[in-house]
């Protein structure tokens, strides 16, 4: 009697993730409009605050050194928000069901989106930083401080990319995912990104001082420009680590609840 046909061997986790990362990067390269918007919007805001509002906010002309760390995080957040739309699109167009029939870990499609978003946002952040240098940003960080600032930026991008991926999984459509993602982008405006929190109304200062964005911005600002970091770095790492763990767990549970593996 003939042996039954052997089932195909499951593809390795590394190979599956490599394929999905490549897929998401190709999608990003084809969506030039979204990539350009993720770069141009932060640059336009930086020019707006530097040349139009900067003189009123800081007559000394040093406002560019204050605002650039906030613009960098705004760039990272705006770029990460597109992950919610990409994930929601995959969840609603039927492609995920096809992946689930294959001998692969289909949740790798989410890690592919996250890795591609991280690469895309790091590129956009570098370009925004280059423009900041052209308009007068003058960091005085040491090599170790540069490494620390870059590490915090990468951690922030990774954290919020996973958070936006989770939002894309639980929303019913790309339009809804985009709306929720847009709402989160208001957090930098309610932080120390553009003005010191002590200039805000007293009822708003408590929120601005204790939300996740402020310690991240103050840490980057301190590392790059020499302002006091104090305990902001520990709060920044703690906030990002807590949100990252929550977001990854949320992604896994939401994907499995929808029949994933």
N, C-alpha and C positions, 0 to 999 in steps of 0.2 A: 504494500500500500504506500502511495506517495505521501511524503511529509507535507503538511499544510504549508502554504507559502509563508515565509518568515515576515514578520512585521518589520517595517523600516526602523533602523536604529534612530533614537532621538538625536537631534543635532546638539552639539556641545553648547553650553551656556555662552562661552566666549565667542564662538562663531556666530551664534544667533544675534548677540548684541552688536557684533561688528557689522552684520548685514543691516540691522535696523538703524544703526547710527549712520551708515552710509546712505540709506534711504532718506532719512530725515535731513541730512546735509544736502542731498540733491534737491529735495523739495525747497529748502531754504534758498539755494542758489537760483532756483527757477522763479521764486517769488521776490524779485528784485524790488518791487514797490514797498513791500513790508520791511525789507532790510534797509532800504534808503530812509524810510520814515523813522525807523528805530535809531538811525544815526542823526538825521536832520533835525528832528524835534528837540532833542537835548541841546544840540548846537545852537538852534534858534533861541531857545530859552536862555542859554548862557550869554549869547550876544545881547539879548533883550535886557537881562538883569545887569550885565556889565556896563553897557553903554547908555541905557535909558534910565534904569532905576539905580544903578550903582552910585552915581554922584550924590543922589539924595540920601541913600542908605549909608554911605561912607564917603564923606567929602575928601578924605585923604587919598582916595584913588586905589586903596588896597582891597576893595571889595571883591575883586576877582579871586584873590587868594582865599577868601572866606567862602565864596559860593561854589567853587569848582567841585569840592567833595560831594556836595549835595547834588550837583548836576550829574556827576558820575553815577551816583546811586539811582537817580531818576532815569538815566539811560539804561542801566541794568534792569530796573523794574519794568520799564516800558518794553524792552526786548523780551524779558521773561514772560510777559503777559500773553504774547502770541502763542505760547505753548498751550494755554488753555484752549484756544481756538483750534489748534492743530490736533490736539487729543480728542476734543469733542467732534471734530470732523471725522476722524477715524472711527469713533464709537458709533456714529450715526449713518455712515455711508456703506456699512456692510463688510468692510475689509477685515475687521476684527474677527467676524464669524469665519471668514476664510482662514485666517491665521490659526484659529482654534482647532481646525480640522487637520492641521499639519503637525508633524512630530517635533514641535519646537515649544519653547516656553513663550507663549504669546504675550505675556506681560513685558517682554523685552521691547515691544513696540513703544512702551512708555519710556523705558530707559534710553531708547534711541532718540526720542524727542528731547529728553532732558540733556543728553550729551551734545546733541546738535545745537540746542539753545545755548548751552554753556559756551561752546566754541564761537557761535555767532555773536553773543553778547560781549565776549572778551575782545573780539575784533572791533565791534562798535565802540567799546569803552576806550580802546587804544586810539581810535580815530578822534573821539571826543577829547581825549587828553591831549592829543597833538594840537588840536585847534585851541585848547585852553592855553597851551604854551605860546601860541602865536598871539593871543590877545593879552598876554601879560602875566599868566600864572607862573609863579616862581617858587617851586618847592625847595626846601633846604634839608631834605631827609638824607640820612646816612643809608648805606647799602642795606643794613639790617632793618631799618625803618621802612625802606622801600619793600623789602620782602614781606614785612608784617602787613603793610597796607594792601599789597597785592593779594596776600592770603585772605584778608578780611573781605576784599571785593569778590574773590572767587567763592568764598563761603556764602556770602550774601546772594550772589547770583544762583548758586546751586540750591540754596534754601528756598528762594522764592520761585525758582523754576519748578521744583517738586510741588510746591504749594499750588501753583497755577495748573500743573498737570492734574492734581487731585480735583481742582475745580472743574477742569475739562471733563473728567470722568463722571462727575455727579450731575452735571447740567444736561439738559435735554437737547441742546442744539448749540452750534458754534456762536450764534447770535447772543444767546444767554450767557455763554462762557465769556464772550467778549465784554458783556455788560458788567459781570462780577469782577473780571480782571481790571476793568477801567476804574471801578470803585476803589480797589486797593491802591491804585496809583495816586490817590489823594493823600496817602499817609505822609509822603515827604513834605508836602506843603504844611502839614501840622506838626512839624519837627523843627530842628535847628538848621535845616538845609539852607534857608534863605535869610532868616533873621534870627538873632539870639532869642531863646525862649523867654528870657526875662523881660522882653519888650512886649510880650503878648498879654492879653487880659488875664487876671489872676485865675479866673475859672478855667482857662484853657491851659495854663502852664503845667498843671498836674498831669494832664494827658500827654502834652508835648514832651515833658521830661521823662515819662515812664513808658512810652511806646517803643517798639523795637527799632525804629529807624534812627532815632536821635543818638543812642550810644554808638551805632555803627558809623554814622556821619562824624561824630566827635572823635572817634578813634582814628578814622582815616585823616581827618583834618589835623589832629594832633601829630600823627606820624609823619605827614607830608610837610606841614608848615610850622611845627614846633609849638603849637598851643598845648596846654596841659591835657594829658590823656586821663590822668587820675584812674578811677575804676571803670571808666567807660569801656575799656577793652574787654574786661571780664563780663560785663553786661552784654556787650555786643556778641561775644562768643556764646554766652549762655542763651540769649534769645534765639540766635540762629540755630544752635544745636537743638533746642527744644522744638522749634518750628519745623526743622528738617526731619527729626524723628517722627513727629506727629504727621507731617505731610506724606512721608514714605509709607507709614502704617495706614494712613487714610487711602492712599493709592492702592495698596495691596488688597485691603478689605473691599474697597469699592469695585475693583476689577474682578475679584472672586465672586462678589455678590451678583455681578452681571454675567456670571457663568464662565469667567476666565480661568486660566491656569498658569 
